[in-house]
Amino acid sequence: MSDQAAPALKEIFNIERLQHIATEMTVVYPAFDAKGFLQHACVGLDELSVMQRMARVSESLHAVIALDYAQTLKLLYALAPRINSGFVSLFLAHYVASYGLGDFKRSMAALKFFTTFGSAEFAIRHFLLHDFERTLAVMQQWSLDGNEHVRRLASEGSRPRLPWSFRLANVQANPELCASILDNLRADSSLYVRKSVANHLNDITKDHPDWVLNVIEGWDLANAHTAWIARHALRSLIKQGNTRALTIIGAGAKAEVTIHRLSVTPAVIRLGERINLSFQLESTATHAQKLVVDYAIDYVKSAGHSASKVFKLKAFTLGVGERQTINREQHIRELTTRKHYPGTHRIHVLINGECLASTEFELLKP
């Protein structure tokens, strides 16, 4: 495996990509000022994040196209299928959010169109802030649309805690506002849509876990699509060992198992090295049992205390007298979301929400 670092995500909007956009825009609009666009788009490019670069593209288009909003949208409609990256096409919806708040009907049609090329999940949120009830009514209709991209936009765009975007405070406070959208999509045939619905519900569990549990307990989980959404929507609660969530997925009972040969190797490491967690489960039950197996690491913090982080391992059914060997390798390295400190790190094996065994490893000073 190469040690060469992958290019930063923001490089998806590099000079070559900006030139591609300029070239394709010139095809659909021969009078386009490609030079002026590139000059505007490239100012301070190195310092901009990926989302700032995306925004810069729509701002640069607006700066050099001397047409009104409706006329410019017609050009962007023609440009959309020519963009060579779904993620890059986010700038199309950003243009709508930036310059189309005052033209609601035309902008809703544009977002519905542009989302099929990438996504309009970030852009639609500006309309929810500007005119929540009117926008939500459109999104409720989108949740019944024949196109999976449009249906997903209804769920993804209304998530209370959408990553890389601002929170929707009213939805975060009252998840019932978007309940009809989630209900319309609870058995969607598209995995793309189901992932969004599960993520939307998982967002809600951070603030209203009982609301989500009540909703899912009322669903028909005999439907495979609905059951899939339920499992993934409850993942945070399952990690927390929530009994109702575990019961919904059939793992609410106390695990009847014995753990053999629990080990973490090597027992002493330095930052940047890997550990391997290994153990064997043996059933002691007189019946088959559904098990959800996770593990938690108590990370040492700067002040000397520890903070636990739960990781998924696997969920499976263990038959009478059966044994299951489980191995998991983990790279102990610095992340943007986690800084490591030397000391003894405890690892706990969690089965159906209960800690049944623990071990440890030592992280040395750099």
N, C-alpha and C positions, 0 to 999 in steps of 0.2 A: 504494500500500500504506500502511495506517495505521501511524503510529509509536507508537500507543498500546500499552502493554505488556499482554500477556495476563495474566489473573488468575492468581495463584499456585495451584498444584495443590491446596494445602491448603484452598482455598476451596470445594472440592467438598463439604467438611463445614462449610458456613457455617450461619448462624442459620436460614435458610430450609430447609435440608436437615434440620437437627435438628428443626424444627417439623413437617416432612413425616413424619419417623420417628415422632414423638410422635402425630401425627394417625392414622397408619396403625396404630400399636400400640393406640391406643384403640379402633379399629374391631374388632380381633380380641380385645381384652381390655378391655371397658368399665370395669373397675375400675382401669385403669392410671393411675398418678399422673403425668400429663403435665407438670404444673407442676414437680413435684419432679425429674423427669427433666431438664427443660430447665435448671433451676437448677444441677443437678449437672454437666451436660454443658458449660455455658457458662463455668464458672469458669476464668479465665486462657486462654480459647480463642485469643486473638490470638497468644499466645506458643508455641502448640503446632504441631508439624509435622503433615503430613498423616497419617502413621502414628500419631502420638500422638493425634490427633483421632479416628481410627478406633477406637483402643483405648478412648478415653474414652467412646465411645458404648456399647460393651458393658459397661464398668464402671458407667456410669450406669443402664443397664437393670438390672443386678444389684443396684444400690443401692436401687432403688425397687420391685422385684418381689419380694414376700414369698412366693415359691413355691420348691419344691425344683427341682433341676436337671432332672429328667424332665418336670415340669409346665411349666417355663419353655421347654424345648425344643419342646414342643407348640405354644406360642404363637409361637415363632420360625419354626417350619415354616409356620404360617399367614401370618406376616408376610413371609416371603421373597419371594413373587411380587408383593407390593405395593410393594416398594422400587423407586424410579424410576431407579436407577443400578446397573450391575453392579459398579463399583468400590466404591461405598458399601456394597454388600451384604457386603463383606469383614468387617464387624463381626460378622456372624452366626457365621462360622467362628472369629473371634477369641474369641467368647463360649465356644465349645466348648473351645478350647485353654486358656482361663483357668479354667474351672470344671468341665471334664469329664474331666480326666486319670484320675480314679479310677473312671470308668464307661466302660471301653474299648469294649465292644461297641456301646453306645448312641451313643457319640461318633463311632465310625467310620461308623456309618449316617448320623449327622447331617452329617459332613463330606462324605460322598458325595452327599448331597442338596443341601447348600448350595453346593457347588462348581459346580453347574449354573446358578446365578444370577450368579456372579461368578468366584470362585476360592477354594479353601481351601489354596493353596500355602504360605502362611505358617503357618497353624495346624497343618498336619500335621507340621511340623518339630518342634514341641514334643512330639508323641507319639513321633517318632523318637528324640529325646533321652531321653525317659522310659522307653520300652520298644522299643528298636530292632528286635529280631528279630520281635516280634509285629506291630509296625506295618508293617514291610517286607513281611511275608507277605501282609498285606491289600493293600498297594499293588501287589504282584505280580499279585494277582487283578484289581485295578482295571485293570491294563494290558491285560487281555483283555475289558474291559467293552464293551458295545454303545454306550455314550454317549461321545462324543468329549471332553466335559468331564472325565469320570471318568478316561479314559485319559490325558489330559494331566496331570491331577493326579498320577498315578503317576510321570511323568517330571519334571514341574516341581517337585513337592514334595521330590523326592530329589536335586535338583541340589546338587553340593558347594558352589557359590559363588552361590547365588541372590541377586540384587540385593535390597537393602532387608531382608535377613534375615541371621541368623548363619550361619556356615559349618558344614557337617556334617563334623567333623574325621575321623571314621572313614571316611566315603565319600571324602573328599579324599585320605586316605592309601591307600585300597584301592578303586578304581573297580569292581573285580570284584563288589562287594557288590550293585550295581544293574545288573549286566550283563544279567540275564534280563529286566528291565523294558525296557531299550533294545533288546534283541533282539526282544522281542515287538512293538515299535513301529517297527521299522526300515523298514517299507514301509506305514506307516499311510496310509489314504485321506484323512485330515483334515489340511489344511494347518496348522490350529491345533495339532494334536499334533506334526506334523513339525517345526514351529518349535521346540517345546519340546525334542524329542529332539536337534535340532542344537545348541541352546544348552547342553543338558546335556553333550554331547560336547565342545563348545568349552570349557566350564568345565574339563573333565578335561585338555584339551591344555595348560593352564597348569601342571599338575603331572606329568602322565604322557603326554606326546605320543606316545611309541612305542606305548603301550597302545591309544590311539585309532587310530593308523595301522594297527596289526595287526588291530584289529576291522574297520575299514572295508575293508581289503584283502581280508578274507574274505567280504565281502558281494557279492551279485549286483547290480552297478551297472547291469545292463541294465534293471532295474526303475526306472521314472522317479521314483517316490516315494523309493526308496532313494538314487538318485543325487542327488536334490535335498537330502536330509538330509546326504549326504556333503559336497557343495559348501559348504554353510553351516556344517557342523560344523568344517570345516578352515580357515575364513576367517582365523583368527589365525595359523595355521601358514603359510598362503599369503602373508599379509602379511610374514611373516618370511623368505619365500623358501625354505621347507622343500622340498627336492627330492622327497621321497616324497609329500608332500601335492600338490605341483604335478603329479607323475606320475599320481596317482590321478584327477585331473580332466583329464588329457590334455595338460598344459602343462609337462611335465618337460624337454622339449628346449630347448636354447639358441635364443633367438629370432634368426631371420635377417632382420633389418630394418635400414633406414636411417632415421634421424630427421631430418626437415627442419623448418625454420622454428620452432624452439623459442623461445618467448618467454613472459615474464610481464609483464603490463601492468596498471596503470602500474608502472614500476620503482621508484618512490619513493612511499610512502603514509604516512598517519597512522592511528593506531588508530581502528577503526570503519569504515574504508574497505574496499573489495573489490579483489581481484586476479583476473585472468583468466589461467589457464595454457592455452597453445595449442601444438600441434605436429602434425606429420603423419608417419605411419608408412608406409614403402614396403617391400613384401616383396622380399627378395633371394633367396628360396628357390625351389627347383624343384618345390615341392609346397605344398599348403595346410597352414597351421600354426595350432594353437590358441594364442592369446596371452592372458595375464592381465596387464593393464596397470594399474599403481598409481602413486602418486607419494608422495614423502616430503618433509616440510618439516622442516628443522633449525631448531627454535625456539631463539632466544637466551634464555638463562636469566639469573637475577639476578647470578650470579658471573662472567658473561661467556662461559661455555662454552655448548654447544648440546646439545639433546636432540631426537632424531628422532621424528616421528609419521607413520605410514603411513596413507594414505587410499586407498580403493578408487576406481578409475576405471571399467573395464569389462573383460569377458572376451568374446572373439569369435574367429572363424576368419578368417584373412586369406589370401585366395587368391593364386595365383601372379601376380606383377606388380601386385597390387592396392595401392591407397593408402587410408588411413583417417585422416581429420582428427579430432582430439580436442580438445575445449575443456572447461574446468572453471572455474567461478567460485567463489571462496571469500571469505567474510566474515572479515576479521581483526578480531576483537572479543574483549573480555574474556568469559570463561566461568567458571563455578564450578570447573571442572576444569582451567583453563589461564589463567595470567597472562602477559601479553606484555611484552617488554622491547625497547627500541630496539636497532637494529643490523642487520647483514646476515644475511638469512635465505636459506639455500640450499634449492633445490627440486630433487629428483632424480626422474627418470623411471625406473620399475622395470618391467621386462618379463620375465615368467617368473622373477621373483625376482632379476634382475640389474639393476644400475644401468647404464643405457646412455647417459644424458645428464643434464646438470645446468645450472641457471641460478640466478638469485638476484633478490631484491628487498630494498629498504631500508625498514625501519620507523623513522620519525623519532620523536624524543622528543615527548611530549604538549605 
